[in-house]
Structure formats: structure tokens, C-alpha cells
Amino acid sequence: MDSQLIAKYAFHYLKTVFNRVDVQKGTVTSLFRKIYGVQPKEEVKDRGKHYHHAIDAAVLTLIPKASEREAILQKYFLDIENSQFKDYPIAPFEGFGHHMFDDIKQKILINNVPNKDQAFSHSRKLVRKRGRVVWLRDKNRNLIFDVEGKKVPKVATGDSVRGQLHLDTFYGKIKVVQRSENGGPKRDDDGSFLYSQVNGKDEMWVVGRKPITDLKIDKDVIVDPFIKTHIQNQIASGISLSELRDFNGKIIRRIRVRVKAGRGFLDADNITELKEQTYKSKYDYKNIYYTNSGDNYAFGYYKGIHQRKIVSINLFEASKVGKLNGSFKPEDLFEKRIKLGSGKNQEEVDLYHVFFVGQKVLIFYSDIKELVGLENSMLSSRLYFVKKLADANAQRILLQHHLEGRDDQKLSIDFPKDVFGTKGKDGFSSISPDFIAPRLLLTPSNYNFAIEGKDFIFGLDGEIQFKL
């Protein structure tokens, strides 16, 4: 929204409370930052930390009324032309010092209030026929009017989902067959294929057809080892990707590969089931269209004595579960208790919390109770918010420091790839009291933080009240 429009409405609202309210242009605020010595005159405003808004707000309170303001600005411009800077910076009142702005930088806690969750809000729209609004009528077909004498339009309501339900690419599932040294599939005495086992079950891969021109022969996992060798031999002989041929001499346009997700692969157990195939197979897992999830809606955090786990749910799954349960409350979208681990290490763990984007957390290093009694300057270095439910398969959540205002491009510059890799924009994987990371990419084993709403309350005035 345009800041001038905001100022227009804020002016009239604040006039109902205060006797004097002034609206200042951004250029005037910038000049007074330099006049008061808050910002060196040669420097450009640093927007890398969100506290710059609070500093501007403080400067605004120091700008005098119009006549005095114009006199100060006139003298400042004249002194600049004459290169006379001995009178600057000036103090707006007795006892003024830069330590006041240092206190803002050190003690302010940014309350990143998340937007209202409207993913499953009921939709409402006017009913139209041939582009014209349909008006309500009584049994006698007479128009119905409201108390103001206006016609009442017909409104349609219903369930809706706001957000991307799933990606546009469809995938399939295959069982991973065991292979001999020459790459051929292994069979048992009855001639049936032998499949690789994972936790006592047949190993399953999510596979998709990738354009041959996008193939990375050294990184992509090609399903058929014979076709992979055939392709490698052609590439070694100088044939380009667009000219590769199969065993029948036909141009290869797409190749079936295992689908990647982040640093690993799509989990066959968590893949989204979109719809059934038209033509059925005798194998159940082949009768479904699979796709990758769209927006991650929420992460369910299960925490036990020894085991921790994140279970994700996307909008598509949440819409189905919520409709089935008759409730779209976050806690009703997840199982209340699940089993984690195996053998002697198996335990039943309860749903501890449901994460959404925008929720705040406070980092602790040894015990959660160490947070109680800390001053804002200490809490500031520990306060983060959930920026993104980053990776469902790797169970990672991306946190961002509450003061951090740099975008991905600026973070990549400030944290060079040859030194930090992509940690600047993608998040550091460990917590350290000696370094305030701009972003953290954490797995459940590193969830050493207090959670807003569960462990503490963050008031609109920036005050934190602990519930420990």
C-alpha cells in the first residue's frame, strides 16, 4: 500500500487523540537524521536491519514545528554550500545522545505479525447470470429490499482452498528390483523379481520422465542401468544430448529418472496422491497419479523423550483431512500420537506443536528456563520467526532473525558462496551463541527453542511473557 495513503488516514485518526500531528516527507526525515548525527552525511541509509523503521520513528518525534523546521533546513543547506559543518550535529534537546539510538538497536524486538490464515475460509461471491447480478426475490417473484431500501443480491457461499494444491508434474511409483553385477534383474526360483528391502518392505522410488536435454548424466539416477550405459557410451563418442538414440535407433526425448527433492529424493510414502488412473493395473501402487505437494500448509512437530519428528501436510492433504474430520483446526489435521523408532528405541510420542509461517521462537543453548529474566538486548539475539516450511522430506524449517531485512541477493553477496556455500540465503544448520545467523535451517534434533503461543506470549507492545 502507498505510504502517502497510509499517512493520510493515520493523520486523521491520530488527530482524535493528540493535539498536534505532523506528516513529514521521507526526504525531510533523511535530512534530520544527518542534522542530528544519527546518520553520517556521506552514508546511504542502511535497510539491512528492521530497526531502521524504529529509528526513523524516533527521529520523527524530534523534528520541530514547521517554522523552526524550515529555519533549521535553510541554515543546513546554506552551511552545505559554504562547507561549514562545525555546528553539526546539533542536539534537539539537552541531554540528547546517540546512546538512545543504540538502545533501540539493541533492545527492540520486532513483532512480525503473520497474516490471517485464510487457506480454508469460506468463499462468497455474487451470483451472476449472463454477467448481470441476480437479485433475491420472494415467493411471488417480487424483489427483496434491505432496511435501507436497496435490492439484496444473491450470494453464493461454499468451501474453498486458497493456495497451490499441487505442482503440475505427474509422477509414478516403482519397486526397486535387485540387480546382478552386470545390471540384470535378480529373480527367485519361481522366476519372480527380487526387490530391495527397506525396514522389511519393498523399496519404492518416485520416478518421472525428464527431458533428455535437461539430463545430468553424473547426477540423475536413471531407472534402467542398461539405457544409462547406452547413453554414456554415446556421450563419450561425442553425440549431443538432443541426438541420443535408444536401442531401436529412435531419438530419445525423455528419460525416466528418480525424482529429486532438495538434497535427497521424493519420499514414496509422503508423495501426494492426486487421482486414480483410468486404466487399472493389477498393482495398486500403479493405479494412482502422483504429484509433488504444492504449498506446505503446516508442520506437525512430534516430541518424545528420545525421538523427534516433523510430519508435513500440504494444502491438498489438509483440505481432504479437514473435510473428513469436519474441522480445519491445526491440531485436528494431524494424528494425536504416533510411534517413532524401532525395537527397544520405539516410543509413542504426542503431537507437541503445529508450525505455521510467521510463528516466533526464542533460541536457548542449554535449558529453556535460561530465557526467563533475560533483558531485551539478550532476547533480541535469540528471537527468530518461521520464514518457510522449507523441506518436508528432510524435516527442515527455515527461521529468520527478527531484525534481518536483507533479501536473498544481498545475503548471497554478504556471505560469499566460496566461503559459506548457500548458507547466507538458505540458512545455517547450527546454533551458536557467538554468531547471530541471519537465517537458520534446522532439523528436529536442533529444535532448541521456546515456541510462541506454547512457551511464551508476544504482546503487540513487544513485551514477552513466559508461560514456563
C-alpha positions as CSV (number, residue, x, y, z in Angstrom):
1,M,0.0,0.0,0.0
2,D,1.2,3.5,-0.8
3,S,2.8,5.1,2.3
4,Q,1.2,8.5,1.4
5,L,-2.2,7.0,1.6
6,I,-1.4,5.4,5.0
7,A,-0.1,8.8,6.3
8,K,-3.4,10.4,5.1
9,Y,-5.6,8.1,7.1
10,A,-3.2,7.9,10.1
11,F,-3.1,11.7,10.3
12,H,-6.9,12.0,10.8
13,Y,-7.0,9.0,13.2
14,L,-4.2,10.4,15.4
15,K,-5.8,13.8,15.5
16,T,-8.6,12.3,17.5
17,V,-6.0,11.5,20.3
18,F,-3.3,14.1,20.0
19,N,-3.4,17.9,19.7
20,R,-0.5,18.2,17.3
21,V,0.1,15.7,14.5
22,D,2.6,16.4,11.6
23,V,3.2,14.5,8.4
24,Q,6.8,14.5,7.2
25,K,8.2,13.6,3.9
26,G,10.8,10.8,3.7
27,T,13.3,13.3,2.4
28,V,12.8,15.6,5.5
29,T,13.3,12.6,7.8
30,S,16.5,11.7,6.0
31,L,17.9,15.3,6.3
32,F,17.2,15.4,10.1
33,R,18.9,12.0,10.6
34,K,22.1,13.8,9.3
35,I,21.4,17.0,11.1
36,Y,21.1,15.2,14.4
37,G,24.1,13.0,13.6
38,V,22.1,9.8,13.6
39,Q,23.4,9.0,10.1
40,P,26.7,10.3,8.6
41,K,26.0,12.7,5.8
42,E,28.1,10.6,3.3
43,E,26.4,7.3,4.1
44,V,23.3,5.8,2.4
45,K,20.5,4.6,4.7
46,D,21.1,1.0,5.8
47,R,17.9,-1.1,5.4
48,G,19.6,-4.3,6.4
49,K,18.0,-4.4,9.8
50,H,14.4,-3.8,10.5
51,Y,15.1,-1.4,13.4
52,H,15.7,1.3,10.8
53,H,11.9,1.9,11.0
54,A,12.1,2.5,14.7
55,I,15.0,4.9,14.3
56,D,13.0,6.9,11.7
57,A,10.1,6.9,14.1
58,A,12.3,8.3,16.9
59,V,13.7,11.0,14.5
60,L,10.2,12.0,13.6
61,T,9.4,12.8,17.2
62,L,12.4,15.2,17.3
63,I,11.5,17.2,14.2
64,P,10.2,20.6,15.4
65,K,7.1,22.5,14.2
66,A,7.0,23.9,10.7
67,S,8.6,27.3,11.2
68,E,11.5,26.1,13.3
69,R,12.0,23.1,10.9
70,E,12.2,25.3,7.9
71,A,14.8,27.6,9.6
72,I,17.0,24.6,10.5
73,L,16.8,23.2,7.0
74,Q,17.6,26.6,5.4
75,K,20.7,27.0,7.6
76,Y,21.7,23.4,6.9
77,F,21.6,23.9,3.1
78,L,23.4,27.2,3.4
79,D,26.1,25.6,5.5
80,I,26.5,22.7,3.0
81,E,27.0,25.3,0.2
82,N,29.7,27.0,2.3
83,S,31.2,23.7,3.6
84,Q,30.6,24.8,7.1
85,F,29.9,21.8,9.3
86,K,31.3,22.9,12.7
87,D,27.7,23.4,14.1
88,Y,26.7,19.8,13.3
89,P,25.4,17.5,14.6
90,I,23.0,19.6,16.6
91,A,21.2,18.3,19.7
92,P,17.4,18.6,19.6
93,F,17.2,18.8,23.4
94,E,19.5,19.0,26.4
95,G,21.0,15.6,27.3
96,F,20.5,14.2,23.8
97,G,22.9,11.4,22.9
98,H,23.4,8.7,20.4
99,H,23.2,6.0,23.1
100,M,19.4,6.5,22.8
101,F,19.5,5.0,19.2
102,D,21.9,2.4,20.3
103,D,19.4,1.3,22.9
104,I,16.8,0.9,20.1
105,K,19.1,-1.2,18.0
106,Q,20.0,-3.5,20.9
107,K,16.7,-3.8,22.7
108,I,13.9,-3.6,20.1
109,L,12.0,-6.8,19.4
110,I,10.3,-6.9,16.0
111,N,6.8,-8.3,16.2
112,N,6.4,-10.0,12.8
113,V,2.7,-10.5,13.0
114,P,1.7,-13.2,10.4
115,N,-1.2,-12.7,8.1
116,K,-4.5,-14.1,9.0
117,D,-4.8,-17.7,7.8
118,Q,-7.4,-17.8,5.1
119,A,-6.5,-21.0,3.4
120,F,-9.8,-22.6,4.2
121,S,-12.0,-19.5,4.6
122,H,-15.5,-19.9,3.0
123,S,-15.8,-18.1,-0.3
124,R,-18.5,-15.6,-1.0
125,K,-19.4,-14.2,-4.4
126,L,-22.3,-12.6,-6.1
127,V,-24.4,-14.8,-8.3
128,R,-24.5,-13.6,-11.9
129,K,-26.4,-14.6,-14.9
130,R,-25.1,-13.6,-18.3
131,G,-22.9,-11.1,-16.5
132,R,-25.7,-9.5,-14.5
133,V,-26.2,-9.7,-10.8
134,V,-29.1,-11.9,-9.7
135,W,-31.3,-10.2,-7.0
136,L,-33.2,-12.0,-4.3
137,R,-36.9,-12.4,-4.7
138,D,-39.7,-13.7,-2.6
139,K,-42.2,-16.5,-3.4
140,N,-44.2,-14.1,-5.5
141,R,-41.1,-13.1,-7.6
142,N,-41.1,-9.7,-6.0
143,L,-37.7,-8.1,-5.3
144,I,-36.5,-8.1,-1.7
145,F,-35.1,-4.9,-0.2
146,D,-33.0,-4.3,2.9
147,V,-33.6,-1.8,5.7
148,E,-32.1,1.0,3.5
149,G,-34.4,0.2,0.6
150,K,-31.6,-1.3,-1.5
151,K,-32.0,-4.5,-3.5
152,V,-30.5,-7.6,-1.9
153,P,-28.1,-9.5,-4.2
154,K,-28.0,-13.3,-4.3
155,V,-24.7,-14.6,-2.7
156,A,-23.2,-18.0,-3.2
157,T,-21.1,-19.5,-0.4
158,G,-19.0,-22.6,-0.3
159,D,-15.8,-24.3,0.7
160,S,-12.6,-23.1,-1.0
161,V,-8.9,-23.5,-0.7
162,R,-6.6,-20.6,-1.2
163,G,-3.1,-21.6,-2.4
164,Q,-1.4,-24.0,-4.8
165,L,-2.7,-27.5,-4.2
166,H,-0.1,-29.4,-6.1
167,L,2.6,-29.0,-8.8
168,D,1.7,-29.6,-12.4
169,T,4.0,-32.6,-13.0
170,F,2.8,-36.1,-12.5
171,Y,4.9,-39.0,-11.2
172,G,4.8,-42.7,-10.9
173,K,6.0,-45.3,-8.4
174,I,8.2,-48.3,-9.0
175,K,9.5,-51.1,-6.9
176,V,13.3,-51.2,-6.8
177,V,14.5,-54.6,-8.2
178,Q,17.7,-56.2,-7.0
179,R,20.3,-56.3,-9.8
180,S,23.3,-58.5,-10.5
181,E,26.8,-57.3,-11.3
182,N,26.0,-57.0,-15.0
183,G,22.9,-54.9,-14.2
184,G,20.3,-57.6,-14.9
185,P,17.4,-58.0,-12.5
186,K,17.6,-60.8,-10.0
187,R,14.8,-63.5,-9.8
188,D,13.9,-66.2,-7.3
189,D,13.4,-69.9,-8.1
190,D,9.9,-69.2,-9.4
191,G,11.1,-66.5,-11.8
192,S,9.7,-63.6,-9.8
193,F,11.7,-60.4,-9.4
194,L,13.6,-59.9,-6.1
195,Y,13.1,-56.4,-4.7
196,S,15.3,-54.3,-2.4
197,Q,14.1,-54.1,1.1
198,V,13.8,-51.1,3.5
199,N,12.6,-51.8,7.0
200,G,11.1,-55.1,5.9
201,K,9.2,-53.6,3.0
202,D,9.8,-53.5,-0.7
203,E,11.8,-50.3,-1.5
204,M,9.8,-47.8,-3.6
205,W,11.0,-45.0,-5.8
206,V,9.1,-42.0,-7.1
207,V,10.0,-41.6,-10.8
208,G,9.3,-39.1,-13.5
209,R,10.1,-38.5,-17.2
210,K,12.8,-35.9,-17.6
211,P,13.5,-34.1,-21.0
212,I,16.7,-35.6,-22.3
213,T,18.2,-32.1,-22.9
214,D,17.9,-31.5,-19.1
215,L,19.6,-34.7,-18.2
216,K,22.7,-34.6,-15.9
217,I,24.2,-38.0,-16.5
218,D,26.5,-37.9,-13.5
219,K,23.8,-36.7,-11.0
220,D,20.5,-38.0,-12.2
221,V,19.5,-41.6,-11.2
222,I,18.4,-43.3,-14.4
223,V,16.0,-46.1,-13.6
224,D,17.2,-48.5,-16.3
225,P,21.0,-49.2,-15.9
226,F,21.3,-50.6,-19.5
227,I,19.9,-47.4,-21.1
228,K,22.2,-45.4,-18.8
229,T,25.3,-47.3,-20.1
230,H,24.0,-46.9,-23.6
231,I,23.6,-43.1,-23.2
232,Q,27.1,-42.8,-21.5
233,N,28.7,-44.6,-24.5
234,Q,27.0,-42.2,-27.0
235,I,28.0,-39.1,-25.0
236,A,31.6,-40.4,-24.8
237,S,31.7,-40.7,-28.6
238,G,30.7,-37.0,-28.9
239,I,26.9,-37.3,-29.6
240,S,24.9,-34.4,-28.1
241,L,22.0,-34.9,-25.7
242,S,19.5,-33.9,-28.4
243,E,20.8,-36.6,-30.8
244,L,20.8,-39.6,-28.4
245,R,19.1,-42.7,-29.6
246,D,17.6,-45.8,-27.9
247,F,18.3,-49.4,-28.7
248,N,15.8,-49.3,-31.6
249,G,17.6,-46.3,-33.2
250,K,14.8,-43.8,-32.2
251,I,15.6,-40.3,-30.9
252,I,15.3,-40.2,-27.0
253,R,13.1,-37.3,-26.0
254,R,12.5,-38.2,-22.3
255,I,14.2,-40.5,-19.8
256,R,12.8,-42.0,-16.7
257,V,14.7,-40.9,-13.6
258,R,14.3,-40.9,-9.8
259,V,12.7,-37.6,-8.7
260,K,14.8,-35.4,-6.5
261,A,13.7,-33.2,-3.7
262,G,16.1,-30.8,-2.0
263,R,19.3,-32.7,-1.3
264,G,17.7,-36.1,-1.5
265,F,14.7,-37.7,-3.3
266,L,11.0,-37.6,-3.0
267,D,9.7,-39.9,-0.3
268,A,7.4,-42.5,-1.8
269,D,5.4,-42.7,1.4
270,N,4.7,-39.0,1.6
271,I,4.0,-38.3,-2.1
272,T,0.6,-36.7,-2.8
273,E,-2.0,-39.0,-4.4
274,L,-3.9,-36.9,-6.9
275,K,-6.4,-39.2,-8.6
276,E,-6.8,-42.7,-10.0
277,Q,-5.6,-43.9,-13.3
278,T,-8.2,-44.5,-16.0
279,Y,-6.8,-47.9,-17.0
280,K,-6.2,-50.1,-14.0
281,S,-3.2,-52.3,-13.2
282,K,-3.1,-55.3,-11.0
283,Y,-0.6,-53.5,-8.8
284,D,-2.3,-51.0,-6.6
285,Y,0.6,-48.5,-6.4
286,K,0.4,-48.1,-10.3
287,N,-3.3,-47.1,-10.2
288,I,-2.6,-43.6,-8.9
289,Y,-1.5,-40.3,-10.4
290,Y,1.2,-39.0,-8.0
291,T,2.4,-35.4,-7.8
292,N,4.6,-33.3,-5.6
293,S,2.9,-31.2,-3.0
294,G,2.1,-27.5,-3.6
295,D,2.4,-25.2,-0.6
296,N,3.3,-26.8,2.7
297,Y,0.4,-25.7,4.9
298,A,1.7,-26.8,8.3
299,F,4.3,-29.0,10.0
300,G,3.3,-31.2,12.9
301,Y,6.1,-31.5,15.5
302,Y,6.1,-34.7,17.5
303,K,8.4,-34.7,20.5
304,G,9.1,-37.6,22.8
305,I,11.8,-38.5,25.3
306,H,14.3,-39.7,22.8
307,Q,12.6,-39.2,19.4
308,R,11.6,-36.1,17.5
309,K,9.9,-35.9,14.1
310,I,8.3,-33.4,11.7
311,V,5.2,-34.5,9.7
312,S,4.2,-32.2,7.0
313,I,0.8,-31.6,5.5
314,N,0.2,-29.6,2.3
315,L,-2.9,-27.8,1.2
316,F,-4.2,-30.7,-0.8
317,E,-3.9,-33.2,2.0
318,A,-5.2,-30.7,4.6
319,S,-8.3,-30.0,2.6
320,K,-9.1,-33.7,2.4
321,V,-8.3,-34.4,6.1
322,G,-10.2,-31.3,7.3
323,K,-13.3,-32.2,5.2
324,L,-13.2,-35.8,6.5
325,N,-12.8,-34.7,10.2
326,G,-15.2,-31.8,9.9
327,S,-12.6,-29.5,11.3
328,F,-9.8,-27.4,9.9
329,K,-8.2,-26.6,13.3
330,P,-4.4,-27.2,13.0
331,E,-4.3,-29.8,15.8
332,D,-7.1,-31.8,14.1
333,L,-5.2,-32.2,10.8
334,F,-2.6,-34.4,12.5
335,E,-2.6,-37.7,14.4
336,K,-2.6,-37.1,18.1
337,R,0.0,-39.8,18.8
338,I,2.4,-41.7,16.6
339,K,5.1,-44.4,17.1
340,L,8.7,-43.5,16.4
341,G,11.9,-45.6,16.3
342,S,12.1,-49.3,16.2
343,G,12.9,-52.2,18.6
344,K,14.0,-51.1,22.1
345,N,14.1,-47.5,20.9
346,Q,10.5,-47.4,19.8
347,E,8.2,-45.0,21.7
348,E,4.8,-43.4,21.3
349,V,5.1,-39.6,21.1
350,D,2.4,-37.0,21.2
351,L,1.8,-34.1,18.8
352,Y,3.8,-31.3,20.5
353,H,3.1,-28.3,18.3
354,V,1.9,-27.3,14.8
355,F,4.2,-24.8,13.0
356,F,2.9,-22.2,10.6
357,V,4.8,-19.5,8.7
358,G,5.3,-16.4,10.8
359,Q,5.4,-18.1,14.3
360,K,8.2,-16.8,16.5
361,V,10.7,-18.8,18.5
362,L,13.4,-18.0,21.1
363,I,16.6,-19.9,20.9
364,F,18.1,-21.4,24.1
365,Y,21.5,-23.1,24.4
366,S,21.2,-25.5,27.4
367,D,17.8,-25.2,29.0
368,I,14.6,-23.4,28.1
369,K,14.4,-21.8,31.5
370,E,17.5,-19.8,30.8
371,L,15.3,-17.4,28.8
372,V,13.3,-16.3,31.8
373,G,14.7,-13.0,33.2
374,L,16.8,-12.1,30.2
375,E,16.8,-8.5,29.1
376,N,15.5,-7.5,25.6
377,S,19.1,-7.0,24.4
378,M,19.8,-10.7,25.1
379,L,16.4,-11.9,23.8
380,S,17.0,-9.9,20.6
381,S,19.9,-12.1,19.5
382,R,17.7,-15.2,20.1
383,L,14.4,-14.2,18.5
384,Y,13.6,-15.8,15.1
385,F,10.4,-16.4,13.2
386,V,9.4,-19.2,10.8
387,K,10.1,-17.9,7.3
388,K,9.4,-21.1,5.4
389,L,8.4,-24.7,6.0
390,A,11.4,-25.5,3.8
391,D,11.8,-29.2,3.2
392,A,9.2,-31.8,4.2
393,N,11.4,-34.8,3.3
394,A,14.4,-33.6,5.3
395,Q,12.1,-32.2,8.1
396,R,13.7,-28.8,7.9
397,I,12.3,-25.4,9.0
398,L,13.8,-22.1,7.8
399,L,14.0,-19.5,10.5
400,Q,14.9,-15.8,10.0
401,H,16.2,-13.4,12.6
402,H,13.6,-10.9,13.6
403,L,15.9,-7.9,12.7
404,E,17.0,-9.3,9.4
405,G,16.0,-7.2,6.4
406,R,18.3,-8.3,3.6
407,D,16.9,-10.3,0.7
408,D,18.3,-13.4,-0.9
409,Q,20.5,-11.5,-3.3
410,K,22.0,-9.3,-0.6
411,L,22.6,-12.2,1.7
412,S,24.4,-14.1,-1.1
413,I,26.7,-11.1,-1.5
414,D,27.4,-10.6,2.2
415,F,28.0,-14.4,2.6
416,P,30.1,-15.4,-0.5
417,K,29.4,-18.8,-1.9
418,D,33.1,-19.8,-2.0
419,V,33.2,-19.3,1.8
420,F,29.7,-20.1,3.1
421,G,28.2,-22.0,0.3
422,T,24.5,-21.1,0.2
423,K,24.1,-20.7,3.9
424,G,23.6,-17.0,3.7
425,K,20.2,-17.2,2.0
426,D,19.3,-20.9,2.7
427,G,20.2,-20.8,6.4
428,F,22.9,-22.1,8.7
429,S,22.4,-25.5,10.1
430,S,23.8,-25.0,13.6
431,I,23.1,-22.6,16.5
432,S,26.0,-20.7,18.1
433,P,25.9,-18.0,20.9
434,D,28.9,-16.4,19.2
435,F,27.2,-15.7,15.9
436,I,23.8,-14.4,15.1
437,A,22.9,-16.2,11.9
438,P,20.6,-14.2,9.6
439,R,18.8,-17.5,8.8
440,L,18.7,-20.9,10.4
441,L,17.8,-24.2,8.6
442,L,17.1,-26.6,11.4
443,T,16.0,-30.2,11.7
444,P,14.1,-31.6,14.8
445,S,17.3,-32.6,16.6
446,N,18.3,-28.9,16.7
447,Y,14.9,-27.6,17.9
448,N,16.3,-25.9,21.0
449,F,13.8,-23.1,21.2
450,A,10.8,-21.8,23.0
451,I,7.7,-21.5,20.8
452,E,5.3,-18.6,20.7
453,G,1.9,-19.4,22.0
454,K,3.1,-22.5,23.7
455,D,6.0,-21.3,25.8
456,F,5.6,-17.5,25.6
457,I,3.3,-14.8,24.6
458,F,4.5,-11.9,22.4
459,G,2.4,-8.8,23.1
460,L,1.6,-6.2,20.5
461,D,3.7,-3.7,22.6
462,G,6.8,-6.0,22.2
463,E,6.6,-7.4,25.7
464,I,7.3,-11.1,26.2
465,Q,5.5,-13.1,28.9
466,F,6.8,-16.6,29.5
467,K,4.4,-19.5,30.3
468,L,7.2,-21.8,31.7
